Amino acid sequence: MRGSLAIYKALKESNIDFICSVPCANLKNLIKLVEEDEDLLYIPTTREEEAFGICAGAYLAGKKTAILMQNSGIGNSINAIASLYKTFQIPILLIISHRGDLKEQIPAQIPMGRWITKLLDVCEIPTYKPKTPEEAYKLIKYASSYMFKISYPVALLFDALYWEYDLE
């Protein structure tokens, strides 16, 4: 669980206090850590754009927010990002499991897996791709600060090889 634990610790030490998630096999260990933490306000959602809406409200109520999601959810959320987060300059940290790339077994995941970096770029969301738990820890701490400097989402994209750290 080294990969998930590094992300979790960085979220905590970055004072993220409100998290929404959408189910994802790669994120299951991280979601369990977040779910069990009584100091975090955690809301599981069924769709990513729902998570964006809930987190926008939480931010307006003074919370420091994050969403744990699969990359396909960006496709579902472009309108929320453009009409809500861009228009009202709302920061949020996006922890994204990159499906549809190396090691993918489900063909339907591949198109979005190939397009995700372009979609994040079109949405003008700065994106970082940590390769190790140590790098993830460091980048999450920087990204959680940077999102407030730019008043906009910042994404961390974790590929299938990253999640192998959870098997150790």
PyMOL CGO cylinders between C-alpha atoms (Angstrom):
from pymol import cmd
from pymol.cgo import CYLINDER

trace = [
    CYLINDER, 0.00, 0.00, 0.00, 3.03, 2.25, -0.31, 0.3, 1, 1, 1, 1, 1, 1,
    CYLINDER, 3.03, 2.25, -0.31, 1.64, 4.16, -3.30, 0.3, 1, 1, 1, 1, 1, 1,
    CYLINDER, 1.64, 4.16, -3.30, -1.73, 4.92, -1.72, 0.3, 1, 1, 1, 1, 1, 1,
    CYLINDER, -1.73, 4.92, -1.72, -0.17, 5.72, 1.65, 0.3, 1, 1, 1, 1, 1, 1,
    CYLINDER, -0.17, 5.72, 1.65, 2.16, 8.33, 0.12, 0.3, 1, 1, 1, 1, 1, 1,
    CYLINDER, 2.16, 8.33, 0.12, -0.80, 10.05, -1.55, 0.3, 1, 1, 1, 1, 1, 1,
    CYLINDER, -0.80, 10.05, -1.55, -2.88, 9.90, 1.64, 0.3, 1, 1, 1, 1, 1, 1,
    CYLINDER, -2.88, 9.90, 1.64, -0.09, 11.33, 3.83, 0.3, 1, 1, 1, 1, 1, 1,
    CYLINDER, -0.09, 11.33, 3.83, 0.55, 14.15, 1.37, 0.3, 1, 1, 1, 1, 1, 1,
    CYLINDER, 0.55, 14.15, 1.37, -3.16, 15.02, 1.25, 0.3, 1, 1, 1, 1, 1, 1,
    CYLINDER, -3.16, 15.02, 1.25, -3.29, 15.13, 5.05, 0.3, 1, 1, 1, 1, 1, 1,
    CYLINDER, -3.29, 15.13, 5.05, -0.11, 17.19, 5.40, 0.3, 1, 1, 1, 1, 1, 1,
    CYLINDER, -0.11, 17.19, 5.40, -1.38, 19.58, 2.72, 0.3, 1, 1, 1, 1, 1, 1,
    CYLINDER, -1.38, 19.58, 2.72, -4.44, 20.21, 4.89, 0.3, 1, 1, 1, 1, 1, 1,
    CYLINDER, -4.44, 20.21, 4.89, -6.89, 18.83, 2.35, 0.3, 1, 1, 1, 1, 1, 1,
    CYLINDER, -6.89, 18.83, 2.35, -9.97, 18.44, 4.53, 0.3, 1, 1, 1, 1, 1, 1,
    CYLINDER, -9.97, 18.44, 4.53, -12.78, 17.58, 2.09, 0.3, 1, 1, 1, 1, 1, 1,
    CYLINDER, -12.78, 17.58, 2.09, -12.59, 14.74, -0.43, 0.3, 1, 1, 1, 1, 1, 1,
    CYLINDER, -12.59, 14.74, -0.43, -15.02, 13.27, -2.92, 0.3, 1, 1, 1, 1, 1, 1,
    CYLINDER, -15.02, 13.27, -2.92, -14.31, 10.11, -4.87, 0.3, 1, 1, 1, 1, 1, 1,
    CYLINDER, -14.31, 10.11, -4.87, -15.69, 7.97, -7.63, 0.3, 1, 1, 1, 1, 1, 1,
    CYLINDER, -15.69, 7.97, -7.63, -15.08, 4.21, -7.45, 0.3, 1, 1, 1, 1, 1, 1,
    CYLINDER, -15.08, 4.21, -7.45, -11.94, 2.93, -9.22, 0.3, 1, 1, 1, 1, 1, 1,
    CYLINDER, -11.94, 2.93, -9.22, -10.04, -0.34, -8.74, 0.3, 1, 1, 1, 1, 1, 1,
    CYLINDER, -10.04, -0.34, -8.74, -6.69, 1.47, -8.68, 0.3, 1, 1, 1, 1, 1, 1,
    CYLINDER, -6.69, 1.47, -8.68, -7.86, 3.93, -6.04, 0.3, 1, 1, 1, 1, 1, 1,
    CYLINDER, -7.86, 3.93, -6.04, -9.48, 1.37, -3.71, 0.3, 1, 1, 1, 1, 1, 1,
    CYLINDER, -9.48, 1.37, -3.71, -6.70, 1.40, -1.09, 0.3, 1, 1, 1, 1, 1, 1,
    CYLINDER, -6.70, 1.40, -1.09, -6.51, 5.19, -1.08, 0.3, 1, 1, 1, 1, 1, 1,
    CYLINDER, -6.51, 5.19, -1.08, -10.29, 5.49, -0.82, 0.3, 1, 1, 1, 1, 1, 1,
    CYLINDER, -10.29, 5.49, -0.82, -10.26, 3.09, 2.15, 0.3, 1, 1, 1, 1, 1, 1,
    CYLINDER, -10.26, 3.09, 2.15, -7.66, 5.24, 3.95, 0.3, 1, 1, 1, 1, 1, 1,
    CYLINDER, -7.66, 5.24, 3.95, -9.69, 8.39, 3.32, 0.3, 1, 1, 1, 1, 1, 1,
    CYLINDER, -9.69, 8.39, 3.32, -12.96, 6.71, 4.29, 0.3, 1, 1, 1, 1, 1, 1,
    CYLINDER, -12.96, 6.71, 4.29, -11.54, 5.60, 7.64, 0.3, 1, 1, 1, 1, 1, 1,
    CYLINDER, -11.54, 5.60, 7.64, -10.11, 9.02, 8.55, 0.3, 1, 1, 1, 1, 1, 1,
    CYLINDER, -10.11, 9.02, 8.55, -12.51, 10.75, 10.93, 0.3, 1, 1, 1, 1, 1, 1,
    CYLINDER, -12.51, 10.75, 10.93, -10.73, 14.09, 10.47, 0.3, 1, 1, 1, 1, 1, 1,
    CYLINDER, -10.73, 14.09, 10.47, -11.61, 14.24, 6.76, 0.3, 1, 1, 1, 1, 1, 1,
    CYLINDER, -11.61, 14.24, 6.76, -15.01, 15.05, 5.37, 0.3, 1, 1, 1, 1, 1, 1,
    CYLINDER, -15.01, 15.05, 5.37, -15.45, 12.37, 2.74, 0.3, 1, 1, 1, 1, 1, 1,
    CYLINDER, -15.45, 12.37, 2.74, -18.30, 11.96, 0.26, 0.3, 1, 1, 1, 1, 1, 1,
    CYLINDER, -18.30, 11.96, 0.26, -18.38, 9.06, -2.20, 0.3, 1, 1, 1, 1, 1, 1,
    CYLINDER, -18.38, 9.06, -2.20, -20.13, 9.98, -5.46, 0.3, 1, 1, 1, 1, 1, 1,
    CYLINDER, -20.13, 9.98, -5.46, -21.40, 8.06, -8.45, 0.3, 1, 1, 1, 1, 1, 1,
    CYLINDER, -21.40, 8.06, -8.45, -20.28, 10.50, -11.16, 0.3, 1, 1, 1, 1, 1, 1,
    CYLINDER, -20.28, 10.50, -11.16, -17.36, 12.87, -11.44, 0.3, 1, 1, 1, 1, 1, 1,
    CYLINDER, -17.36, 12.87, -11.44, -19.36, 15.97, -12.31, 0.3, 1, 1, 1, 1, 1, 1,
    CYLINDER, -19.36, 15.97, -12.31, -21.34, 15.38, -9.12, 0.3, 1, 1, 1, 1, 1, 1,
    CYLINDER, -21.34, 15.38, -9.12, -18.04, 15.38, -7.20, 0.3, 1, 1, 1, 1, 1, 1,
    CYLINDER, -18.04, 15.38, -7.20, -17.02, 18.65, -8.88, 0.3, 1, 1, 1, 1, 1, 1,
    CYLINDER, -17.02, 18.65, -8.88, -20.32, 20.27, -7.84, 0.3, 1, 1, 1, 1, 1, 1,
    CYLINDER, -20.32, 20.27, -7.84, -20.10, 19.08, -4.23, 0.3, 1, 1, 1, 1, 1, 1,
    CYLINDER, -20.10, 19.08, -4.23, -16.46, 20.14, -3.92, 0.3, 1, 1, 1, 1, 1, 1,
    CYLINDER, -16.46, 20.14, -3.92, -17.22, 23.60, -5.35, 0.3, 1, 1, 1, 1, 1, 1,
    CYLINDER, -17.22, 23.60, -5.35, -19.79, 24.09, -2.59, 0.3, 1, 1, 1, 1, 1, 1,
    CYLINDER, -19.79, 24.09, -2.59, -17.36, 22.82, 0.03, 0.3, 1, 1, 1, 1, 1, 1,
    CYLINDER, -17.36, 22.82, 0.03, -14.67, 25.23, -1.21, 0.3, 1, 1, 1, 1, 1, 1,
    CYLINDER, -14.67, 25.23, -1.21, -17.13, 28.13, -0.97, 0.3, 1, 1, 1, 1, 1, 1,
    CYLINDER, -17.13, 28.13, -0.97, -17.79, 27.01, 2.62, 0.3, 1, 1, 1, 1, 1, 1,
    CYLINDER, -17.79, 27.01, 2.62, -14.06, 27.24, 3.41, 0.3, 1, 1, 1, 1, 1, 1,
    CYLINDER, -14.06, 27.24, 3.41, -12.85, 23.70, 2.75, 0.3, 1, 1, 1, 1, 1, 1,
    CYLINDER, -12.85, 23.70, 2.75, -9.66, 22.65, 0.94, 0.3, 1, 1, 1, 1, 1, 1,
    CYLINDER, -9.66, 22.65, 0.94, -10.86, 20.05, -1.54, 0.3, 1, 1, 1, 1, 1, 1,
    CYLINDER, -10.86, 20.05, -1.54, -9.74, 17.10, -3.64, 0.3, 1, 1, 1, 1, 1, 1,
    CYLINDER, -9.74, 17.10, -3.64, -11.36, 14.54, -5.93, 0.3, 1, 1, 1, 1, 1, 1,
    CYLINDER, -11.36, 14.54, -5.93, -10.12, 10.96, -6.32, 0.3, 1, 1, 1, 1, 1, 1,
    CYLINDER, -10.12, 10.96, -6.32, -11.17, 9.79, -9.76, 0.3, 1, 1, 1, 1, 1, 1,
    CYLINDER, -11.17, 9.79, -9.76, -10.43, 7.82, -12.90, 0.3, 1, 1, 1, 1, 1, 1,
    CYLINDER, -10.43, 7.82, -12.90, -9.28, 9.71, -15.99, 0.3, 1, 1, 1, 1, 1, 1,
    CYLINDER, -9.28, 9.71, -15.99, -12.49, 8.90, -17.91, 0.3, 1, 1, 1, 1, 1, 1,
    CYLINDER, -12.49, 8.90, -17.91, -14.28, 11.20, -15.47, 0.3, 1, 1, 1, 1, 1, 1,
    CYLINDER, -14.28, 11.20, -15.47, -12.59, 14.26, -16.96, 0.3, 1, 1, 1, 1, 1, 1,
    CYLINDER, -12.59, 14.26, -16.96, -14.65, 13.63, -20.10, 0.3, 1, 1, 1, 1, 1, 1,
    CYLINDER, -14.65, 13.63, -20.10, -17.80, 13.65, -17.97, 0.3, 1, 1, 1, 1, 1, 1,
    CYLINDER, -17.80, 13.65, -17.97, -16.76, 16.85, -16.20, 0.3, 1, 1, 1, 1, 1, 1,
    CYLINDER, -16.76, 16.85, -16.20, -15.53, 19.29, -18.84, 0.3, 1, 1, 1, 1, 1, 1,
    CYLINDER, -15.53, 19.29, -18.84, -18.63, 21.49, -18.58, 0.3, 1, 1, 1, 1, 1, 1,
    CYLINDER, -18.63, 21.49, -18.58, -18.35, 21.69, -14.77, 0.3, 1, 1, 1, 1, 1, 1,
    CYLINDER, -18.35, 21.69, -14.77, -14.66, 22.58, -15.09, 0.3, 1, 1, 1, 1, 1, 1,
    CYLINDER, -14.66, 22.58, -15.09, -15.36, 25.30, -17.68, 0.3, 1, 1, 1, 1, 1, 1,
    CYLINDER, -15.36, 25.30, -17.68, -18.59, 26.82, -16.38, 0.3, 1, 1, 1, 1, 1, 1,
    CYLINDER, -18.59, 26.82, -16.38, -17.94, 26.50, -12.65, 0.3, 1, 1, 1, 1, 1, 1,
    CYLINDER, -17.94, 26.50, -12.65, -14.24, 26.14, -11.84, 0.3, 1, 1, 1, 1, 1, 1,
    CYLINDER, -14.24, 26.14, -11.84, -12.85, 28.42, -14.57, 0.3, 1, 1, 1, 1, 1, 1,
    CYLINDER, -12.85, 28.42, -14.57, -15.57, 31.06, -14.29, 0.3, 1, 1, 1, 1, 1, 1,
    CYLINDER, -15.57, 31.06, -14.29, -15.45, 31.29, -10.50, 0.3, 1, 1, 1, 1, 1, 1,
    CYLINDER, -15.45, 31.29, -10.50, -11.71, 30.54, -10.09, 0.3, 1, 1, 1, 1, 1, 1,
    CYLINDER, -11.71, 30.54, -10.09, -12.12, 27.54, -7.79, 0.3, 1, 1, 1, 1, 1, 1,
    CYLINDER, -12.12, 27.54, -7.79, -9.01, 25.56, -6.81, 0.3, 1, 1, 1, 1, 1, 1,
    CYLINDER, -9.01, 25.56, -6.81, -9.15, 21.80, -6.36, 0.3, 1, 1, 1, 1, 1, 1,
    CYLINDER, -9.15, 21.80, -6.36, -6.65, 18.95, -6.33, 0.3, 1, 1, 1, 1, 1, 1,
    CYLINDER, -6.65, 18.95, -6.33, -7.41, 16.11, -8.75, 0.3, 1, 1, 1, 1, 1, 1,
    CYLINDER, -7.41, 16.11, -8.75, -5.91, 12.71, -7.96, 0.3, 1, 1, 1, 1, 1, 1,
    CYLINDER, -5.91, 12.71, -7.96, -6.46, 10.79, -11.19, 0.3, 1, 1, 1, 1, 1, 1,
    CYLINDER, -6.46, 10.79, -11.19, -5.95, 7.11, -11.90, 0.3, 1, 1, 1, 1, 1, 1,
    CYLINDER, -5.95, 7.11, -11.90, -4.78, 6.84, -15.52, 0.3, 1, 1, 1, 1, 1, 1,
    CYLINDER, -4.78, 6.84, -15.52, -6.69, 3.95, -17.08, 0.3, 1, 1, 1, 1, 1, 1,
    CYLINDER, -6.69, 3.95, -17.08, -6.47, 2.96, -20.75, 0.3, 1, 1, 1, 1, 1, 1,
    CYLINDER, -6.47, 2.96, -20.75, -2.69, 3.02, -20.96, 0.3, 1, 1, 1, 1, 1, 1,
    CYLINDER, -2.69, 3.02, -20.96, -0.03, 0.42, -20.14, 0.3, 1, 1, 1, 1, 1, 1,
    CYLINDER, -0.03, 0.42, -20.14, -1.39, -2.82, -18.67, 0.3, 1, 1, 1, 1, 1, 1,
    CYLINDER, -1.39, -2.82, -18.67, -5.03, -1.96, -19.50, 0.3, 1, 1, 1, 1, 1, 1,
    CYLINDER, -5.03, -1.96, -19.50, -7.26, -5.02, -19.92, 0.3, 1, 1, 1, 1, 1, 1,
    CYLINDER, -7.26, -5.02, -19.92, -10.52, -3.24, -20.80, 0.3, 1, 1, 1, 1, 1, 1,
    CYLINDER, -10.52, -3.24, -20.80, -10.61, -1.99, -24.42, 0.3, 1, 1, 1, 1, 1, 1,
    CYLINDER, -10.61, -1.99, -24.42, -13.27, 0.65, -23.65, 0.3, 1, 1, 1, 1, 1, 1,
    CYLINDER, -13.27, 0.65, -23.65, -10.78, 2.45, -21.36, 0.3, 1, 1, 1, 1, 1, 1,
    CYLINDER, -10.78, 2.45, -21.36, -8.17, 2.94, -24.11, 0.3, 1, 1, 1, 1, 1, 1,
    CYLINDER, -8.17, 2.94, -24.11, -9.59, 5.93, -26.06, 0.3, 1, 1, 1, 1, 1, 1,
    CYLINDER, -9.59, 5.93, -26.06, -9.87, 8.14, -22.97, 0.3, 1, 1, 1, 1, 1, 1,
    CYLINDER, -9.87, 8.14, -22.97, -6.53, 6.82, -21.76, 0.3, 1, 1, 1, 1, 1, 1,
    CYLINDER, -6.53, 6.82, -21.76, -4.92, 8.11, -24.95, 0.3, 1, 1, 1, 1, 1, 1,
    CYLINDER, -4.92, 8.11, -24.95, -6.73, 11.47, -24.84, 0.3, 1, 1, 1, 1, 1, 1,
    CYLINDER, -6.73, 11.47, -24.84, -6.49, 12.39, -21.16, 0.3, 1, 1, 1, 1, 1, 1,
    CYLINDER, -6.49, 12.39, -21.16, -3.36, 14.54, -21.29, 0.3, 1, 1, 1, 1, 1, 1,
    CYLINDER, -3.36, 14.54, -21.29, -4.76, 16.46, -24.28, 0.3, 1, 1, 1, 1, 1, 1,
    CYLINDER, -4.76, 16.46, -24.28, -8.09, 17.01, -22.50, 0.3, 1, 1, 1, 1, 1, 1,
    CYLINDER, -8.09, 17.01, -22.50, -6.39, 18.28, -19.36, 0.3, 1, 1, 1, 1, 1, 1,
    CYLINDER, -6.39, 18.28, -19.36, -4.27, 20.58, -21.54, 0.3, 1, 1, 1, 1, 1, 1,
    CYLINDER, -4.27, 20.58, -21.54, -7.34, 21.91, -23.39, 0.3, 1, 1, 1, 1, 1, 1,
    CYLINDER, -7.34, 21.91, -23.39, -8.93, 22.60, -19.98, 0.3, 1, 1, 1, 1, 1, 1,
    CYLINDER, -8.93, 22.60, -19.98, -5.71, 24.43, -18.99, 0.3, 1, 1, 1, 1, 1, 1,
    CYLINDER, -5.71, 24.43, -18.99, -5.26, 22.18, -15.95, 0.3, 1, 1, 1, 1, 1, 1,
    CYLINDER, -5.26, 22.18, -15.95, -1.60, 21.85, -14.92, 0.3, 1, 1, 1, 1, 1, 1,
    CYLINDER, -1.60, 21.85, -14.92, -0.82, 18.13, -14.78, 0.3, 1, 1, 1, 1, 1, 1,
    CYLINDER, -0.82, 18.13, -14.78, 1.95, 16.22, -13.05, 0.3, 1, 1, 1, 1, 1, 1,
    CYLINDER, 1.95, 16.22, -13.05, 2.78, 12.51, -13.39, 0.3, 1, 1, 1, 1, 1, 1,
    CYLINDER, 2.78, 12.51, -13.39, 4.54, 11.10, -10.34, 0.3, 1, 1, 1, 1, 1, 1,
    CYLINDER, 4.54, 11.10, -10.34, 6.33, 7.80, -10.89, 0.3, 1, 1, 1, 1, 1, 1,
    CYLINDER, 6.33, 7.80, -10.89, 7.21, 6.85, -7.29, 0.3, 1, 1, 1, 1, 1, 1,
    CYLINDER, 7.21, 6.85, -7.29, 5.54, 7.29, -3.89, 0.3, 1, 1, 1, 1, 1, 1,
    CYLINDER, 5.54, 7.29, -3.89, 8.30, 9.71, -2.89, 0.3, 1, 1, 1, 1, 1, 1,
    CYLINDER, 8.30, 9.71, -2.89, 7.68, 11.84, -5.96, 0.3, 1, 1, 1, 1, 1, 1,
    CYLINDER, 7.68, 11.84, -5.96, 3.90, 11.66, -5.44, 0.3, 1, 1, 1, 1, 1, 1,
    CYLINDER, 3.90, 11.66, -5.44, 4.26, 12.87, -1.86, 0.3, 1, 1, 1, 1, 1, 1,
    CYLINDER, 4.26, 12.87, -1.86, 6.39, 15.83, -2.91, 0.3, 1, 1, 1, 1, 1, 1,
    CYLINDER, 6.39, 15.83, -2.91, 4.28, 16.80, -5.95, 0.3, 1, 1, 1, 1, 1, 1,
    CYLINDER, 4.28, 16.80, -5.95, 0.98, 16.64, -4.06, 0.3, 1, 1, 1, 1, 1, 1,
    CYLINDER, 0.98, 16.64, -4.06, 2.32, 19.04, -1.45, 0.3, 1, 1, 1, 1, 1, 1,
    CYLINDER, 2.32, 19.04, -1.45, 3.47, 21.47, -4.17, 0.3, 1, 1, 1, 1, 1, 1,
    CYLINDER, 3.47, 21.47, -4.17, 0.29, 21.06, -6.23, 0.3, 1, 1, 1, 1, 1, 1,
    CYLINDER, 0.29, 21.06, -6.23, -2.00, 21.68, -3.25, 0.3, 1, 1, 1, 1, 1, 1,
    CYLINDER, -2.00, 21.68, -3.25, -0.29, 25.02, -2.74, 0.3, 1, 1, 1, 1, 1, 1,
    CYLINDER, -0.29, 25.02, -2.74, -0.14, 25.87, -6.45, 0.3, 1, 1, 1, 1, 1, 1,
    CYLINDER, -0.14, 25.87, -6.45, -3.89, 25.36, -6.93, 0.3, 1, 1, 1, 1, 1, 1,
    CYLINDER, -3.89, 25.36, -6.93, -4.50, 28.34, -4.64, 0.3, 1, 1, 1, 1, 1, 1,
    CYLINDER, -4.50, 28.34, -4.64, -1.91, 30.48, -6.41, 0.3, 1, 1, 1, 1, 1, 1,
    CYLINDER, -1.91, 30.48, -6.41, -3.68, 29.95, -9.74, 0.3, 1, 1, 1, 1, 1, 1,
    CYLINDER, -3.68, 29.95, -9.74, -7.22, 29.62, -8.32, 0.3, 1, 1, 1, 1, 1, 1,
    CYLINDER, -7.22, 29.62, -8.32, -7.85, 26.62, -10.54, 0.3, 1, 1, 1, 1, 1, 1,
    CYLINDER, -7.85, 26.62, -10.54, -7.65, 22.82, -10.55, 0.3, 1, 1, 1, 1, 1, 1,
    CYLINDER, -7.65, 22.82, -10.55, -4.30, 21.03, -10.54, 0.3, 1, 1, 1, 1, 1, 1,
    CYLINDER, -4.30, 21.03, -10.54, -4.10, 17.35, -11.53, 0.3, 1, 1, 1, 1, 1, 1,
    CYLINDER, -4.10, 17.35, -11.53, -1.84, 14.47, -10.64, 0.3, 1, 1, 1, 1, 1, 1,
    CYLINDER, -1.84, 14.47, -10.64, -2.08, 11.58, -13.07, 0.3, 1, 1, 1, 1, 1, 1,
    CYLINDER, -2.08, 11.58, -13.07, -1.03, 8.14, -11.76, 0.3, 1, 1, 1, 1, 1, 1,
    CYLINDER, -1.03, 8.14, -11.76, -0.38, 5.43, -14.35, 0.3, 1, 1, 1, 1, 1, 1,
    CYLINDER, -0.38, 5.43, -14.35, -0.77, 1.66, -13.91, 0.3, 1, 1, 1, 1, 1, 1,
    CYLINDER, -0.77, 1.66, -13.91, 2.90, 1.23, -13.03, 0.3, 1, 1, 1, 1, 1, 1,
    CYLINDER, 2.90, 1.23, -13.03, 2.50, 3.60, -10.07, 0.3, 1, 1, 1, 1, 1, 1,
    CYLINDER, 2.50, 3.60, -10.07, -0.22, 1.42, -8.57, 0.3, 1, 1, 1, 1, 1, 1,
    CYLINDER, -0.22, 1.42, -8.57, 2.19, -1.54, -8.48, 0.3, 1, 1, 1, 1, 1, 1,
    CYLINDER, 2.19, -1.54, -8.48, 3.61, 0.11, -5.32, 0.3, 1, 1, 1, 1, 1, 1,
    CYLINDER, 3.61, 0.11, -5.32, 0.36, -0.92, -3.63, 0.3, 1, 1, 1, 1, 1, 1,
    CYLINDER, 0.36, -0.92, -3.63, 1.23, -4.58, -4.28, 0.3, 1, 1, 1, 1, 1, 1,
    CYLINDER, 1.23, -4.58, -4.28, 4.47, -4.42, -2.28, 0.3, 1, 1, 1, 1, 1, 1,
]
cmd.load_cgo(trace, "trace")
